[in-house]
Amino acid sequence: AEATAQADAAVQRHAEATALTEALAQRHADAEAASQRHAAAIAEAEAAAQRHYAAATEADAAAQRHAAATAQAEAAAQRHAVAIAEAEAASQRHTNAIADAQTAAQRQADAAAQAEAVAQRHAEAIAEAEAAAQRHAEATAQADAVTQRHTEAIAQAEAAAQRHAEATAQAEAITQRHTLAIAEAEAAAQRHEKAIADAEALVEAVVNGAASTETAEAVETVEAVETVEAVEIVDAPAAAAAPATDAPAATEAEPAAEPESASALATSEAPAAAAEKSTLHVARPSQNEITLTVNGESITLQPEQLSQLIEELAHARASMQPEQPAGIPAGWRFVSTKNPMMAVQKQANGDRLLVARHTGFGWVPFTFSPDVVIQMYMMLTQR
């Protein structure tokens, strides 16, 4: 716009210079007429010298005015040439500005196309992540089914082992030569059952106390010691009297017979338990110790023993009836599997809530955003 204004001003100056030139030309024509009159005056000067002198003076003045007009015309022409050059330079700058604007518009269009391509690739990546999550869920379901079949096979094998142990026990009971060994094994089994009953009472007391008192923090860091007294199955005299081939069979049969023996002991000691109510006292003598007092008998547990107790409690809870998740919002779809159990819901913004159930420790909720799902998929599929 500035260049156009400069060009218009230059054209205006050119028009003024042209008008001035025309005026000078008119004056030049007047000068020529004066020259003609001067010639006539010269003719008359022959008759009158004074009129000739005056006419000559006028002619000289007219010649001077003509020279001045010619100089002004040349200066105007020079200014006109300069104005034309400035107008051409302004036009060139205007053309360059238009070319730069077109180049910038092209770059903007290319950037917009690249942004659309990136958005398309992002959408494709999200779709691939969702498909991978679906495939992972299907694979998890298949793995759960395989795990269930494996668990059933293990249960059948344990039942067969139990029947074999019972047959072995019956054969040993019939054999007269092993009467003393059987008696000692029965005594050891009674001690083992009592140790199991004491451990179960200890576990129940720990769970009840941790749920109702301020010892929840201690129970979270607790480590179990359930097998301290249960390890004592056969004492030294019994091990020395029994044959070497009978000891492994009795040792292997005892874990499988624990539920039945524990229930029998609970049945036999039911009156005593009703007569005497169990008491529990929990103390923290130091950061890495916890003391459990059951019916006046104290046991100090170290971190390793507390960890073992927590693990045993989790395994025991996993074998029981699973509970439904609490606190699930209305409208969430609940999906039940053997291990783990999950409740999954997809929100409108793409977030997902996964509630996974550890069979021993209970329900734990996890919320995954789409970016976290993509990262998990990349971690699971990388080689």
C-alpha positions, 0 to 999 in steps of 0.5 A: 500500500505504501509503494502504491501511494508513492507511485501515485505521488510520482505520477502526480508529480509527473503530471505537474511537470508535464503541465509546466512543460506545456506552459514553457512550450507556450512561452517558447511559442510566445518567444518565437512570436516575439522573435518574429516581431523582432524581425519586423522591428529590425525591418522597422529599425532601418527606419527607426533605430530607437525602436530597433534597440528596444525590440532587441532588448525585448528579444534578449529578455525573451531569450533568457526566459526561454533558456530558464524555461528549458532548464526547468523542463529538463529538471522536471523530466529528471524528476519524472524519471526518478519517480518512474524508477521509484514506482517500478521498485515499489511494484517489485517489492509488492510482487515479492510480498505477494510471493512471500504470502503465497509461500507462507500459505503453502507452508500452513497448508502443509502443516495442517496436513501433517497434523491431520496425519498425526491425528489419524495415526494416533487414532489408529494406535488407540484402536490397536491398543483397544484390540490388543486389550481385547485379545489380552482379556480373551487370553486371560480368560483362556488362562483362567480356564486352563488354571481351573482345569489344572486346579481340578487335576491337582485336587483329584491328585490330592484326593488320590494321594489321600486315599493312598495315605489312608490305605497305607495307614490301614495296612500299617494298622493291620501289621502287627510288627508296626504296632509301636510305630503306629502308637507313636505316630498317633501320639505325634498326630495328636500333638500336630492336631493340637498345634494346628488348633492352636495356630488356627486360634492364633490366626483367628485372634490375629485377624479379629484383633487387626480388624477391630483395634489400632493394630492394623498397621502392625498386621500389614507389616506382620509376618507369620509363624504358623508352622513353629509348633506344627513341625514337630510330628515325630519325636526322637524315640519314635523316629528311632523305633519306626522303620525308615520306610514308614517315616516318609509315608507318615510325613506325606500323609499328614498334610493331606489329612490336616483338614480332617484331623483339625475338624476331629480335634475341634469336635473333640475339644468343643466342650473345652473351647466353650468352657474357656474363651480365648483371649488375645493381646497384641504388643509391639516391643520394637519396630521389627517385632510383634508379640501375640499372647493367646490364653496367657501364652506369648509368641514373639514374631519376627518380620519373616514369620509375619510374612509367612503368616500373612501368606498362609492366611491368604492361601487359606482365604483363597480356598474359601467361597469368594465374596462379591466386591463392595463399593462398585458404582451402579451400572458397572458390569461385573465379570467373575472369573476364577483367578482373578475376579474383575469388574470392568467399565469403560467411561465416555472419556475413555478411562477404564476402571478395573477392580481385580480380586486377589483370592486371599487379600480381597478386592483392589481397584485400579483405574487406567487411562487410555495412555496407560492402557497403550503403555501396558500393551507396549510393555506386554507385547515387546520382545 
